[in-house]
Amino acid sequence: MMPSMRAVDQAVEEVFRREAGRVLATLIRLLGDFDLAEEARQEAFTAAMEQWTAGVPANPRAWLINTGRNKAIDRIRRDVVFRTKIFDRELASAEAEAATAFDETDEAAFGDDRLRLIFTCCHPALSLEAQIALTLREVCGLSTQAVARGFLVGEETMAQRLVRAKKKIRDAGIPYETPEPPLLHERLQGVLAVVYGVFTEGYAATTGTRLVDAGLCREAIRLGYLLDELLPNNAAVLGLLALMLLHDARRAARETLTGDVILLEDQDRTIWDQAKIAEGLALVDRSLCISGQLSAYAVQAAIAALHVRALRKEDTDWPQIVGLYEVLLRLQPSPVIELNHAVAVSMVDGAARALDLVDSLAARGQVSQYHLLHAARGRLLQQLGRLGEAGRAYRAALSYAALEPERRFLKARIASLEGAPAAD
Amino acid sequence: MQYLLMIYRNEAEFAATPPAELAAMMAEYMEFTKGIIQTGQFKAGDRLKPTSTASTVRVRNGKVTTTDGPFAETREQLGGYYLIEAKNLDEAIGIAARIPGARVGSIEVRPIWPPAA
């Protein structure tokens, strides 16, 4: 291969990394169709490989968008399907849409297109799993294979899920728009749920053999930064980003080399990522300073911040953590938060008081199959010396746990209890 | 694009609605309908008689069978519909959310295929 060719490939690849997302987002708006836009982007980058031998154009993004759009118009005209009479009207409207002018220098418009793409992929008329898959594929640019791997489904299944989602966008008339302010807040909650869904799937996979999938965590954090760039000074966006960074900072300390769970209190605090912690702490403060917009994500981030600020586990400010969980329960009541609150209470008021809270939660029955509820009960009972009951609680937890490292952890707890003399 | 907004609610509960509440709801429906007629979004709309008056027709192997009642027993039944014109799904959802029945039952929003040319 000639050296000049390799330089071109390298230049195109660099532009691809930087611009692929923006080019796709704008092409979808201009062409009004996801598939057509993806093909057009592909063809534009292929054309760039051939035509940029003399140098990268001054505005590569505009070049790629114009080239992609022209290729799409050619394709529409060429395609025999579109040539049949029934589609004549659609051909006319597709051509008209593709001919929509765009301002090459309007940076804000490109940002708007990326935001449109995010809100369309996270539209509530799509199922949550379809929203997550579409966002990873179209906004993050992951391959279908990579998305499938992240969610432990076959590539074929994931491809079908994506096709169905794009068909629904087209057929149901899901708009390629950022919602107007009254709706924006509500829809943003949906977008953030998708981003956090990607993160938690990476951070604490619900099934499978691996506890942590760093790739998904990284993509979720990238999405968080992108949202912060597109919707600056939004308390919920900042709060979520802080929360993800503060959790992610502890990623390396959460599992052993063989993939076993390490609890927070037993983690090696010296390997926590201090750069991420510093960034996360700064973001929590910024989020909490925006008045009138207290975000549940920011409160959760503030709790995570109190954990990472403690140099030794004994230094953890448990009374303040209990207080923050109470704020969180008012903002966003949920059994999972109640359980976490109870665990925090055990550090302040002791295991007996916490066990009362856990038992009253269990009595309501909504979370009777949640393995962590039984694991927390087991632990509190163990602390109270009620070892027989503790063993039964751990066994119940084991029967509901799906993740292999968690199952190993629970089995180890049961084994250690059975080795100990019974106290009840 | 046209959307069919199907209004589902529990018929038994509806039948037990006190007269004053019923009158208030009807007035609200009139107001809503007038509103979407004025904006040009209304295409058609009707209130249906209860499912006890429904018949279901199937043709299998050329033979027509008619059975009593709606297709499936569900907690909520189709009670009426609006056919509307909306720019996109968000506008259709916005209109559906203003239907008084959305507060007690649910509205299914379905896009309509454009007629083949």
Boltz contact constraints between the chains, C-beta under 6 A:
constraints:
  - contact:
      token1: [A, 125]
      token2: [B, 89]
      max_distance: 6.0
  - contact:
      token1: [A, 172]
      token2: [B, 89]
      max_distance: 6.0
  - contact:
      token1: [A, 172]
      token2: [B, 111]
      max_distance: 6.0
  - contact:
      token1: [A, 173]
      token2: [B, 1]
      max_distance: 6.0
  - contact:
      token1: [A, 173]
      token2: [B, 88]
      max_distance: 6.0
  - contact:
      token1: [A, 173]
      token2: [B, 89]
      max_distance: 6.0
  - contact:
      token1: [A, 173]
      token2: [B, 111]
      max_distance: 6.0
  - contact:
      token1: [A, 174]
      token2: [B, 89]
      max_distance: 6.0
  - contact:
      token1: [A, 175]
      token2: [B, 88]
      max_distance: 6.0
  - contact:
      token1: [A, 175]
      token2: [B, 90]
      max_distance: 6.0
